[in-house]
Amino acid sequence: MAVKTPNDCPTSCSGGCVCRLLKKVGICRSTLITLALVPFAWDGVLWAADAVRSIFDLVSGVGG
């Protein structure tokens, strides 16, 4: 049975020097995917905030 250290990437990064460099600093493929999805999540946060603001303006009559 293989012993897994905490810094091991769950997928093998046997690619080029960039992949090996990323693995040395603890960045895995799943981290890169998560970082790629952050802008879409932020758009959802902004949309929800705008929706709440619009509903508040509609109910309170503040918006022109």
N, CA, C, O and CB atoms as a CASP TS submission, in Angstrom:
PFRMAT TS
TARGET T0000
AUTHOR 0000-0000-0000
METHOD Language model
MODEL 1
PARENT N/A
ATOM      1  N   MET     1       0.840  -1.165   0.000  1.00  0.00           N
ATOM      2  CA  MET     1       0.000   0.000   0.000  1.00  0.00           C
ATOM      3  C   MET     1       0.892   1.236   0.000  1.00  0.00           C
ATOM      4  O   MET     1       1.870   1.313   0.743  1.00  0.00           O
ATOM      5  CB  MET     1      -0.959  -0.007   1.211  1.00  0.00           C
ATOM      6  N   ALA     2       0.539   2.197  -0.840  1.00  0.00           N
ATOM      7  CA  ALA     2       1.341   3.408  -0.976  1.00  0.00           C
ATOM      8  C   ALA     2       0.979   4.403   0.121  1.00  0.00           C
ATOM      9  O   ALA     2      -0.183   4.531   0.507  1.00  0.00           O
ATOM     10  CB  ALA     2       1.140   4.040  -2.367  1.00  0.00           C
ATOM     11  N   VAL     3       1.983   5.094   0.604  1.00  0.00           N
ATOM     12  CA  VAL     3       1.772   6.120   1.616  1.00  0.00           C
ATOM     13  C   VAL     3       1.654   7.462   0.905  1.00  0.00           C
ATOM     14  O   VAL     3       2.517   7.836   0.111  1.00  0.00           O
ATOM     15  CB  VAL     3       2.931   6.134   2.670  1.00  0.00           C
ATOM     16  N   LYS     4       0.590   8.169   1.198  1.00  0.00           N
ATOM     17  CA  LYS     4       0.337   9.449   0.536  1.00  0.00           C
ATOM     18  C   LYS     4       0.679  10.581   1.499  1.00  0.00           C
ATOM     19  O   LYS     4       0.183  10.617   2.625  1.00  0.00           O
ATOM     20  CB  LYS     4      -1.146   9.553   0.060  1.00  0.00           C
ATOM     21  N   THR     5       1.511  11.485   1.059  1.00  0.00           N
ATOM     22  CA  THR     5       1.841  12.648   1.877  1.00  0.00           C
ATOM     23  C   THR     5       0.801  13.731   1.649  1.00  0.00           C
ATOM     24  O   THR     5       0.138  13.725   0.611  1.00  0.00           O
ATOM     25  CB  THR     5       3.263  13.176   1.551  1.00  0.00           C
ATOM     26  N   PRO     6       0.633  14.662   2.585  1.00  0.00           N
ATOM     27  CA  PRO     6      -0.416  15.692   2.446  1.00  0.00           C
ATOM     28  C   PRO     6      -0.254  16.586   1.221  1.00  0.00           C
ATOM     29  O   PRO     6      -1.243  17.148   0.751  1.00  0.00           O
ATOM     30  CB  PRO     6      -0.438  16.556   3.673  1.00  0.00           C
ATOM     31  N   ASN     7       0.945  16.735   0.694  1.00  0.00           N
ATOM     32  CA  ASN     7       1.159  17.641  -0.434  1.00  0.00           C
ATOM     33  C   ASN     7       1.048  16.948  -1.783  1.00  0.00           C
ATOM     34  O   ASN     7       1.248  17.584  -2.818  1.00  0.00           O
ATOM     35  CB  ASN     7       2.507  18.288  -0.317  1.00  0.00           C
ATOM     36  N   ASP     8       0.734  15.665  -1.791  1.00  0.00           N
ATOM     37  CA  ASP     8       0.614  14.954  -3.062  1.00  0.00           C
ATOM     38  C   ASP     8      -0.650  15.373  -3.797  1.00  0.00           C
ATOM     39  O   ASP     8      -1.724  15.508  -3.210  1.00  0.00           O
ATOM     40  CB  ASP     8       0.615  13.440  -2.833  1.00  0.00           C
ATOM     41  N   CYS     9      -0.493  15.568  -5.069  1.00  0.00           N
ATOM     42  CA  CYS     9      -1.620  15.900  -5.925  1.00  0.00           C
ATOM     43  C   CYS     9      -2.394  14.620  -6.204  1.00  0.00           C
ATOM     44  O   CYS     9      -1.773  13.584  -6.443  1.00  0.00           O
ATOM     45  CB  CYS     9      -1.149  16.578  -7.252  1.00  0.00           C
ATOM     46  N   PRO    10      -3.735  14.648  -6.184  1.00  0.00           N
ATOM     47  CA  PRO    10      -4.484  13.419  -6.430  1.00  0.00           C
ATOM     48  C   PRO    10      -4.348  12.899  -7.860  1.00  0.00           C
ATOM     49  O   PRO    10      -4.561  11.712  -8.103  1.00  0.00           O
ATOM     50  CB  PRO    10      -5.934  13.645  -6.121  1.00  0.00           C
ATOM     51  N   THR    11      -4.003  13.755  -8.793  1.00  0.00           N
ATOM     52  CA  THR    11      -3.776  13.316 -10.164  1.00  0.00           C
ATOM     53  C   THR    11      -2.287  13.436 -10.462  1.00  0.00           C
ATOM     54  O   THR    11      -1.596  14.292  -9.909  1.00  0.00           O
ATOM     55  CB  THR    11      -4.623  14.152 -11.179  1.00  0.00           C
ATOM     56  N   SER    12      -1.818  12.588 -11.319  1.00  0.00           N
ATOM     57  CA  SER    12      -0.384  12.620 -11.608  1.00  0.00           C
ATOM     58  C   SER    12      -0.064  13.790 -12.521  1.00  0.00           C
ATOM     59  O   SER    12      -0.736  14.009 -13.529  1.00  0.00           O
ATOM     60  CB  SER    12       0.079  11.295 -12.251  1.00  0.00           C
ATOM     61  N   CYS    13       0.965  14.536 -12.159  1.00  0.00           N
ATOM     62  CA  CYS    13       1.423  15.665 -12.965  1.00  0.00           C
ATOM     63  C   CYS    13       2.750  15.278 -13.591  1.00  0.00           C
ATOM     64  O   CYS    13       3.804  15.768 -13.186  1.00  0.00           O
ATOM     65  CB  CYS    13       1.560  16.971 -12.108  1.00  0.00           C
ATOM     66  N   SER    14       2.696  14.432 -14.541  1.00  0.00           N
ATOM     67  CA  SER    14       3.939  13.995 -15.173  1.00  0.00           C
ATOM     68  C   SER    14       4.248  14.821 -16.414  1.00  0.00           C
ATOM     69  O   SER    14       5.063  14.423 -17.246  1.00  0.00           O
ATOM     70  CB  SER    14       3.858  12.514 -15.539  1.00  0.00           C
ATOM     71  N   GLY    15       3.593  15.975 -16.534  1.00  0.00           N
ATOM     72  CA  GLY    15       3.755  16.821 -17.702  1.00  0.00           C
ATOM     73  C   GLY    15       5.090  17.530 -17.713  1.00  0.00           C
ATOM     74  O   GLY    15       6.088  17.002 -17.222  1.00  0.00           O
ATOM     75  N   GLY    16       5.107  18.717 -18.268  1.00  0.00           N
ATOM     76  CA  GLY    16       6.335  19.469 -18.439  1.00  0.00           C
ATOM     77  C   GLY    16       6.773  20.188 -17.184  1.00  0.00           C
ATOM     78  O   GLY    16       6.323  19.888 -16.078  1.00  0.00           O
ATOM     79  N   CYS    17       7.656  21.141 -17.380  1.00  0.00           N
ATOM     80  CA  CYS    17       8.248  21.850 -16.245  1.00  0.00           C
ATOM     81  C   CYS    17       7.235  22.733 -15.537  1.00  0.00           C
ATOM     82  O   CYS    17       7.361  22.950 -14.331  1.00  0.00           O
ATOM     83  CB  CYS    17       9.423  22.689 -16.706  1.00  0.00           C
ATOM     84  N   VAL    18       6.235  23.250 -16.242  1.00  0.00           N
ATOM     85  CA  VAL    18       5.230  24.100 -15.611  1.00  0.00           C
ATOM     86  C   VAL    18       4.410  23.291 -14.611  1.00  0.00           C
ATOM     87  O   VAL    18       4.132  23.753 -13.504  1.00  0.00           O
ATOM     88  CB  VAL    18       4.310  24.737 -16.674  1.00  0.00           C
ATOM     89  N   CYS    19       4.031  22.100 -15.004  1.00  0.00           N
ATOM     90  CA  CYS    19       3.245  21.247 -14.116  1.00  0.00           C
ATOM     91  C   CYS    19       4.062  20.855 -12.886  1.00  0.00           C
ATOM     92  O   CYS    19       3.537  20.838 -11.773  1.00  0.00           O
ATOM     93  CB  CYS    19       2.766  19.988 -14.860  1.00  0.00           C
ATOM     94  N   ARG    20       5.319  20.547 -13.079  1.00  0.00           N
ATOM     95  CA  ARG    20       6.171  20.191 -11.941  1.00  0.00           C
ATOM     96  C   ARG    20       6.356  21.379 -11.006  1.00  0.00           C
ATOM     97  O   ARG    20       6.379  21.208  -9.787  1.00  0.00           O
ATOM     98  CB  ARG    20       7.537  19.688 -12.428  1.00  0.00           C
ATOM     99  N   LEU    21       6.490  22.591 -11.565  1.00  0.00           N
ATOM    100  CA  LEU    21       6.632  23.787 -10.750  1.00  0.00           C
ATOM    101  C   LEU    21       5.361  24.040  -9.938  1.00  0.00           C
ATOM    102  O   LEU    21       5.432  24.359  -8.752  1.00  0.00           O
ATOM    103  CB  LEU    21       6.956  25.000 -11.633  1.00  0.00           C
ATOM    104  N   LEU    22       4.205  23.898 -10.578  1.00  0.00           N
ATOM    105  CA  LEU    22       2.947  24.089  -9.867  1.00  0.00           C
ATOM    106  C   LEU    22       2.782  23.063  -8.749  1.00  0.00           C
ATOM    107  O   LEU    22       2.271  23.386  -7.677  1.00  0.00           O
ATOM    108  CB  LEU    22       1.772  24.001 -10.838  1.00  0.00           C
ATOM    109  N   LYS    23       3.208  21.849  -8.993  1.00  0.00           N
ATOM    110  CA  LYS    23       3.103  20.800  -7.980  1.00  0.00           C
ATOM    111  C   LYS    23       4.011  21.114  -6.790  1.00  0.00           C
ATOM    112  O   LYS    23       3.658  20.806  -5.651  1.00  0.00           O
ATOM    113  CB  LYS    23       3.466  19.426  -8.583  1.00  0.00           C
ATOM    114  N   LYS    24       5.161  21.715  -7.035  1.00  0.00           N
ATOM    115  CA  LYS    24       6.078  22.050  -5.939  1.00  0.00           C
ATOM    116  C   LYS    24       5.492  23.097  -5.008  1.00  0.00           C
ATOM    117  O   LYS    24       5.757  23.066  -3.806  1.00  0.00           O
ATOM    118  CB  LYS    24       7.403  22.546  -6.494  1.00  0.00           C
ATOM    119  N   VAL    25       4.705  24.019  -5.532  1.00  0.00           N
ATOM    120  CA  VAL    25       4.100  25.050  -4.691  1.00  0.00           C
ATOM    121  C   VAL    25       2.718  24.647  -4.199  1.00  0.00           C
ATOM    122  O   VAL    25       2.049  25.442  -3.540  1.00  0.00           O
ATOM    123  CB  VAL    25       4.010  26.357  -5.452  1.00  0.00           C
ATOM    124  N   GLY    26       2.279  23.440  -4.500  1.00  0.00           N
ATOM    125  CA  GLY    26       1.041  22.907  -3.957  1.00  0.00           C
ATOM    126  C   GLY    26      -0.211  23.206  -4.743  1.00  0.00           C
ATOM    127  O   GLY    26      -1.309  23.151  -4.189  1.00  0.00           O
ATOM    128  N   ILE    27      -0.081  23.521  -6.022  1.00  0.00           N
ATOM    129  CA  ILE    27      -1.248  23.804  -6.855  1.00  0.00           C
ATOM    130  C   ILE    27      -1.529  22.579  -7.718  1.00  0.00           C
ATOM    131  O   ILE    27      -0.669  22.129  -8.475  1.00  0.00           O
ATOM    132  CB  ILE    27      -1.023  25.077  -7.742  1.00  0.00           C
ATOM    133  N   CYS    28      -2.738  22.046  -7.595  1.00  0.00           N
ATOM    134  CA  CYS    28      -3.139  20.873  -8.373  1.00  0.00           C
ATOM    135  C   CYS    28      -4.105  21.276  -9.479  1.00  0.00           C
ATOM    136  O   CYS    28      -4.495  22.439  -9.585  1.00  0.00           O
ATOM    137  CB  CYS    28      -3.782  19.808  -7.462  1.00  0.00           C
ATOM    138  N   ARG    29      -4.473  20.340 -10.269  1.00  0.00           N
ATOM    139  CA  ARG    29      -5.411  20.573 -11.368  1.00  0.00           C
ATOM    140  C   ARG    29      -6.759  21.034 -10.831  1.00  0.00           C
ATOM    141  O   ARG    29      -7.396  21.905 -11.424  1.00  0.00           O
ATOM    142  CB  ARG    29      -5.585  19.299 -12.214  1.00  0.00           C
ATOM    143  N   SER    30      -7.200  20.461  -9.717  1.00  0.00           N
ATOM    144  CA  SER    30      -8.490  20.853  -9.149  1.00  0.00           C
ATOM    145  C   SER    30      -8.463  22.298  -8.659  1.00  0.00           C
ATOM    146  O   SER    30      -9.477  22.991  -8.735  1.00  0.00           O
ATOM    147  CB  SER    30      -8.870  19.918  -7.999  1.00  0.00           C
ATOM    148  N   THR    31      -7.322  22.759  -8.160  1.00  0.00           N
ATOM    149  CA  THR    31      -7.197  24.156  -7.737  1.00  0.00           C
ATOM    150  C   THR    31      -7.330  25.087  -8.928  1.00  0.00           C
ATOM    151  O   THR    31      -7.983  26.126  -8.831  1.00  0.00           O
ATOM    152  CB  THR    31      -5.854  24.392  -7.029  1.00  0.00           C
ATOM    153  N   LEU    32      -6.723  24.732 -10.044  1.00  0.00           N
ATOM    154  CA  LEU    32      -6.817  25.560 -11.238  1.00  0.00           C
ATOM    155  C   LEU    32      -8.246  25.621 -11.760  1.00  0.00           C
ATOM    156  O   LEU    32      -8.695  26.670 -12.221  1.00  0.00           O
ATOM    157  CB  LEU    32      -5.887  25.032 -12.321  1.00  0.00           C
ATOM    158  N   ILE    33      -8.963  24.505 -11.691  1.00  0.00           N
ATOM    159  CA  ILE    33     -10.365  24.493 -12.128  1.00  0.00           C
ATOM    160  C   ILE    33     -11.204  25.385 -11.222  1.00  0.00           C
ATOM    161  O   ILE    33     -12.058  26.134 -11.696  1.00  0.00           O
ATOM    162  CB  ILE    33     -10.929  23.051 -12.131  1.00  0.00           C
ATOM    163  N   THR    34     -10.955  25.302  -9.912  1.00  0.00           N
ATOM    164  CA  THR    34     -11.689  26.140  -8.968  1.00  0.00           C
ATOM    165  C   THR    34     -11.430  27.617  -9.235  1.00  0.00           C
ATOM    166  O   THR    34     -12.364  28.418  -9.233  1.00  0.00           O
ATOM    167  CB  THR    34     -11.303  25.788  -7.528  1.00  0.00           C
ATOM    168  N   LEU    35     -10.184  27.984  -9.462  1.00  0.00           N
ATOM    169  CA  LEU    35      -9.851  29.377  -9.739  1.00  0.00           C
ATOM    170  C   LEU    35     -10.464  29.851 -11.049  1.00  0.00           C
ATOM    171  O   LEU    35     -10.795  31.029 -11.188  1.00  0.00           O
ATOM    172  CB  LEU    35      -8.344  29.559  -9.777  1.00  0.00           C
ATOM    173  N   ALA    36     -10.617  28.948 -12.010  1.00  0.00           N
ATOM    174  CA  ALA    36     -11.235  29.321 -13.283  1.00  0.00           C
ATOM    175  C   ALA    36     -12.730  29.591 -13.118  1.00  0.00           C
ATOM    176  O   ALA    36     -13.305  30.357 -13.891  1.00  0.00           O
ATOM    177  CB  ALA    36     -11.014  28.218 -14.324  1.00  0.00           C
ATOM    178  N   LEU    37     -13.372  28.968 -12.114  1.00  0.00           N
ATOM    179  CA  LEU    37     -14.812  29.148 -11.912  1.00  0.00           C
ATOM    180  C   LEU    37     -15.157  30.334 -11.020  1.00  0.00           C
ATOM    181  O   LEU    37     -16.327  30.708 -10.934  1.00  0.00           O
ATOM    182  CB  LEU    37     -15.397  27.901 -11.319  1.00  0.00           C
ATOM    183  N   VAL    38     -14.186  30.931 -10.363  1.00  0.00           N
ATOM    184  CA  VAL    38     -14.444  32.045  -9.446  1.00  0.00           C
ATOM    185  C   VAL    38     -15.129  33.231 -10.128  1.00  0.00           C
ATOM    186  O   VAL    38     -16.067  33.776  -9.546  1.00  0.00           O
ATOM    187  CB  VAL    38     -13.143  32.506  -8.822  1.00  0.00           C
ATOM    188  N   PRO    39     -14.719  33.663 -11.328  1.00  0.00           N
ATOM    189  CA  PRO    39     -15.421  34.807 -11.947  1.00  0.00           C
ATOM    190  C   PRO    39     -16.903  34.547 -12.182  1.00  0.00           C
ATOM    191  O   PRO    39     -17.712  35.467 -12.063  1.00  0.00           O
ATOM    192  CB  PRO    39     -14.768  35.159 -13.265  1.00  0.00           C
ATOM    193  N   PHE    40     -17.274  33.320 -12.511  1.00  0.00           N
ATOM    194  CA  PHE    40     -18.679  33.007 -12.725  1.00  0.00           C
ATOM    195  C   PHE    40     -19.440  33.049 -11.413  1.00  0.00           C
ATOM    196  O   PHE    40     -20.594  33.476 -11.386  1.00  0.00           O
ATOM    197  CB  PHE    40     -18.832  31.638 -13.385  1.00  0.00           C
ATOM    198  N   ALA    41     -18.819  32.614 -10.322  1.00  0.00           N
ATOM    199  CA  ALA    41     -19.453  32.675  -9.012  1.00  0.00           C
ATOM    200  C   ALA    41     -19.639  34.134  -8.590  1.00  0.00           C
ATOM    201  O   ALA    41     -20.667  34.484  -8.009  1.00  0.00           O
ATOM    202  CB  ALA    41     -18.614  31.906  -7.964  1.00  0.00           C
ATOM    203  N   TRP    42     -18.654  34.985  -8.877  1.00  0.00           N
ATOM    204  CA  TRP    42     -18.757  36.391  -8.512  1.00  0.00           C
ATOM    205  C   TRP    42     -19.882  37.071  -9.292  1.00  0.00           C
ATOM    206  O   TRP    42     -20.569  37.935  -8.747  1.00  0.00           O
ATOM    207  CB  TRP    42     -17.426  37.108  -8.764  1.00  0.00           C
ATOM    208  N   ASP    43     -20.079  36.698 -10.551  1.00  0.00           N
ATOM    209  CA  ASP    43     -21.194  37.246 -11.327  1.00  0.00           C
ATOM    210  C   ASP    43     -22.525  36.890 -10.664  1.00  0.00           C
ATOM    211  O   ASP    43     -23.449  37.703 -10.654  1.00  0.00           O
ATOM    212  CB  ASP    43     -21.160  36.717 -12.783  1.00  0.00           C
ATOM    213  N   GLY    44     -22.625  35.691 -10.116  1.00  0.00           N
ATOM    214  CA  GLY    44     -23.837  35.290  -9.407  1.00  0.00           C
ATOM    215  C   GLY    44     -24.065  36.105  -8.152  1.00  0.00           C
ATOM    216  O   GLY    44     -25.203  36.455  -7.838  1.00  0.00           O
ATOM    217  N   VAL    45     -22.998  36.414  -7.429  1.00  0.00           N
ATOM    218  CA  VAL    45     -23.106  37.249  -6.226  1.00  0.00           C
ATOM    219  C   VAL    45     -23.589  38.642  -6.606  1.00  0.00           C
ATOM    220  O   VAL    45     -24.472  39.195  -5.950  1.00  0.00           O
ATOM    221  CB  VAL    45     -21.744  37.332  -5.484  1.00  0.00           C
ATOM    222  N   LEU    46     -23.019  39.208  -7.657  1.00  0.00           N
ATOM    223  CA  LEU    46     -23.439  40.539  -8.097  1.00  0.00           C
ATOM    224  C   LEU    46     -24.890  40.547  -8.569  1.00  0.00           C
ATOM    225  O   LEU    46     -25.624  41.501  -8.313  1.00  0.00           O
ATOM    226  CB  LEU    46     -22.529  41.036  -9.215  1.00  0.00           C
ATOM    227  N   TRP    47     -25.302  39.484  -9.256  1.00  0.00           N
ATOM    228  CA  TRP    47     -26.681  39.389  -9.727  1.00  0.00           C
ATOM    229  C   TRP    47     -27.646  39.331  -8.549  1.00  0.00           C
ATOM    230  O   TRP    47     -28.683  39.994  -8.562  1.00  0.00           O
ATOM    231  CB  TRP    47     -26.863  38.156 -10.624  1.00  0.00           C
ATOM    232  N   ALA    48     -27.310  38.542  -7.534  1.00  0.00           N
ATOM    233  CA  ALA    48     -28.184  38.422  -6.364  1.00  0.00           C
ATOM    234  C   ALA    48     -28.264  39.751  -5.615  1.00  0.00           C
ATOM    235  O   ALA    48     -29.341  40.138  -5.161  1.00  0.00           O
ATOM    236  CB  ALA    48     -27.678  37.309  -5.423  1.00  0.00           C
ATOM    237  N   ALA    49     -27.147  40.449  -5.481  1.00  0.00           N
ATOM    238  CA  ALA    49     -27.157  41.740  -4.801  1.00  0.00           C
ATOM    239  C   ALA    49     -28.006  42.752  -5.569  1.00  0.00           C
ATOM    240  O   ALA    49     -28.757  43.517  -4.964  1.00  0.00           O
ATOM    241  CB  ALA    49     -25.725  42.269  -4.631  1.00  0.00           C
ATOM    242  N   ASP    50     -27.894  42.759  -6.883  1.00  0.00           N
ATOM    243  CA  ASP    50     -28.712  43.665  -7.697  1.00  0.00           C
ATOM    244  C   ASP    50     -30.198  43.324  -7.587  1.00  0.00           C
ATOM    245  O   ASP    50     -31.044  44.218  -7.568  1.00  0.00           O
ATOM    246  CB  ASP    50     -28.270  43.606  -9.166  1.00  0.00           C
ATOM    247  N   ALA    51     -30.511  42.028  -7.515  1.00  0.00           N
ATOM    248  CA  ALA    51     -31.910  41.613  -7.384  1.00  0.00           C
ATOM    249  C   ALA    51     -32.483  42.069  -6.051  1.00  0.00           C
ATOM    250  O   ALA    51     -33.607  42.568  -6.004  1.00  0.00           O
ATOM    251  CB  ALA    51     -32.038  40.089  -7.522  1.00  0.00           C
ATOM    252  N   VAL    52     -31.731  41.905  -4.968  1.00  0.00           N
ATOM    253  CA  VAL    52     -32.201  42.342  -3.652  1.00  0.00           C
ATOM    254  C   VAL    52     -32.365  43.859  -3.632  1.00  0.00           C
ATOM    255  O   VAL    52     -33.345  44.373  -3.093  1.00  0.00           O
ATOM    256  CB  VAL    52     -31.219  41.890  -2.541  1.00  0.00           C
ATOM    257  N   ARG    53     -31.418  44.568  -4.214  1.00  0.00           N
ATOM    258  CA  ARG    53     -31.509  46.033  -4.256  1.00  0.00           C
ATOM    259  C   ARG    53     -32.728  46.478  -5.067  1.00  0.00           C
ATOM    260  O   ARG    53     -33.425  47.410  -4.667  1.00  0.00           O
ATOM    261  CB  ARG    53     -30.221  46.638  -4.859  1.00  0.00           C
ATOM    262  N   SER    54     -32.987  45.835  -6.178  1.00  0.00           N
ATOM    263  CA  SER    54     -34.143  46.197  -7.001  1.00  0.00           C
ATOM    264  C   SER    54     -35.451  45.934  -6.282  1.00  0.00           C
ATOM    265  O   SER    54     -36.374  46.746  -6.347  1.00  0.00           O
ATOM    266  CB  SER    54     -34.118  45.432  -8.312  1.00  0.00           C
ATOM    267  N   ILE    55     -35.538  44.800  -5.593  1.00  0.00           N
ATOM    268  CA  ILE    55     -36.764  44.478  -4.846  1.00  0.00           C
ATOM    269  C   ILE    55     -36.960  45.470  -3.711  1.00  0.00           C
ATOM    270  O   ILE    55     -38.082  45.914  -3.468  1.00  0.00           O
ATOM    271  CB  ILE    55     -36.711  43.034  -4.291  1.00  0.00           C
ATOM    272  N   PHE    56     -35.889  45.825  -3.014  1.00  0.00           N
ATOM    273  CA  PHE    56     -35.980  46.805  -1.927  1.00  0.00           C
ATOM    274  C   PHE    56     -36.443  48.150  -2.458  1.00  0.00           C
ATOM    275  O   PHE    56     -37.309  48.791  -1.863  1.00  0.00           O
ATOM    276  CB  PHE    56     -34.626  46.956  -1.215  1.00  0.00           C
ATOM    277  N   ASP    57     -35.869  48.583  -3.576  1.00  0.00           N
ATOM    278  CA  ASP    57     -36.259  49.855  -4.171  1.00  0.00           C
ATOM    279  C   ASP    57     -37.730  49.826  -4.595  1.00  0.00           C
ATOM    280  O   ASP    57     -38.449  50.811  -4.424  1.00  0.00           O
ATOM    281  CB  ASP    57     -35.361  50.179  -5.376  1.00  0.00           C
ATOM    282  N   LEU    58     -38.168  48.705  -5.144  1.00  0.00           N
ATOM    283  CA  LEU    58     -39.561  48.577  -5.576  1.00  0.00           C
ATOM    284  C   LEU    58     -40.516  48.627  -4.397  1.00  0.00           C
ATOM    285  O   LEU    58     -41.545  49.299  -4.461  1.00  0.00           O
ATOM    286  CB  LEU    58     -39.761  47.279  -6.348  1.00  0.00           C
ATOM    287  N   VAL    59     -40.188  47.923  -3.320  1.00  0.00           N
ATOM    288  CA  VAL    59     -41.069  47.865  -2.158  1.00  0.00           C
ATOM    289  C   VAL    59     -41.080  49.192  -1.399  1.00  0.00           C
ATOM    290  O   VAL    59     -42.134  49.650  -0.958  1.00  0.00           O
ATOM    291  CB  VAL    59     -40.639  46.733  -1.226  1.00  0.00           C
ATOM    292  N   SER    60     -39.921  49.800  -1.249  1.00  0.00           N
ATOM    293  CA  SER    60     -39.844  51.022  -0.423  1.00  0.00           C
ATOM    294  C   SER    60     -40.161  52.298  -1.216  1.00  0.00           C
ATOM    295  O   SER    60     -40.394  53.351  -0.624  1.00  0.00           O
ATOM    296  CB  SER    60     -38.451  51.143   0.191  1.00  0.00           C
ATOM    297  N   GLY    61     -40.171  52.207  -2.532  1.00  0.00           N
ATOM    298  CA  GLY    61     -40.451  53.372  -3.346  1.00  0.00           C
ATOM    299  C   GLY    61     -39.290  54.338  -3.440  1.00  0.00           C
ATOM    300  O   GLY    61     -39.479  55.490  -3.831  1.00  0.00           O
ATOM    301  N   VAL    62     -38.088  53.894  -3.087  1.00  0.00           N
ATOM    302  CA  VAL    62     -36.918  54.768  -3.116  1.00  0.00           C
ATOM    303  C   VAL    62     -36.472  55.001  -4.551  1.00  0.00           C
ATOM    304  O   VAL    62     -36.123  56.123  -4.918  1.00  0.00           O
ATOM    305  CB  VAL    62     -35.768  54.167  -2.288  1.00  0.00           C
ATOM    306  N   GLY    63     -36.481  53.965  -5.355  1.00  0.00           N
ATOM    307  CA  GLY    63     -36.039  54.087  -6.743  1.00  0.00           C
ATOM    308  C   GLY    63     -37.005  54.922  -7.565  1.00  0.00           C
ATOM    309  O   GLY    63     -38.220  54.837  -7.393  1.00  0.00           O
ATOM    310  N   GLY    64     -36.448  55.732  -8.465  1.00  0.00           N
ATOM    311  CA  GLY    64     -37.253  56.654  -9.242  1.00  0.00           C
ATOM    312  C   GLY    64     -38.054  55.992 -10.260  1.00  0.00           C
ATOM    313  O   GLY    64     -38.787  56.654 -10.996  1.00  0.00           O
TER
END
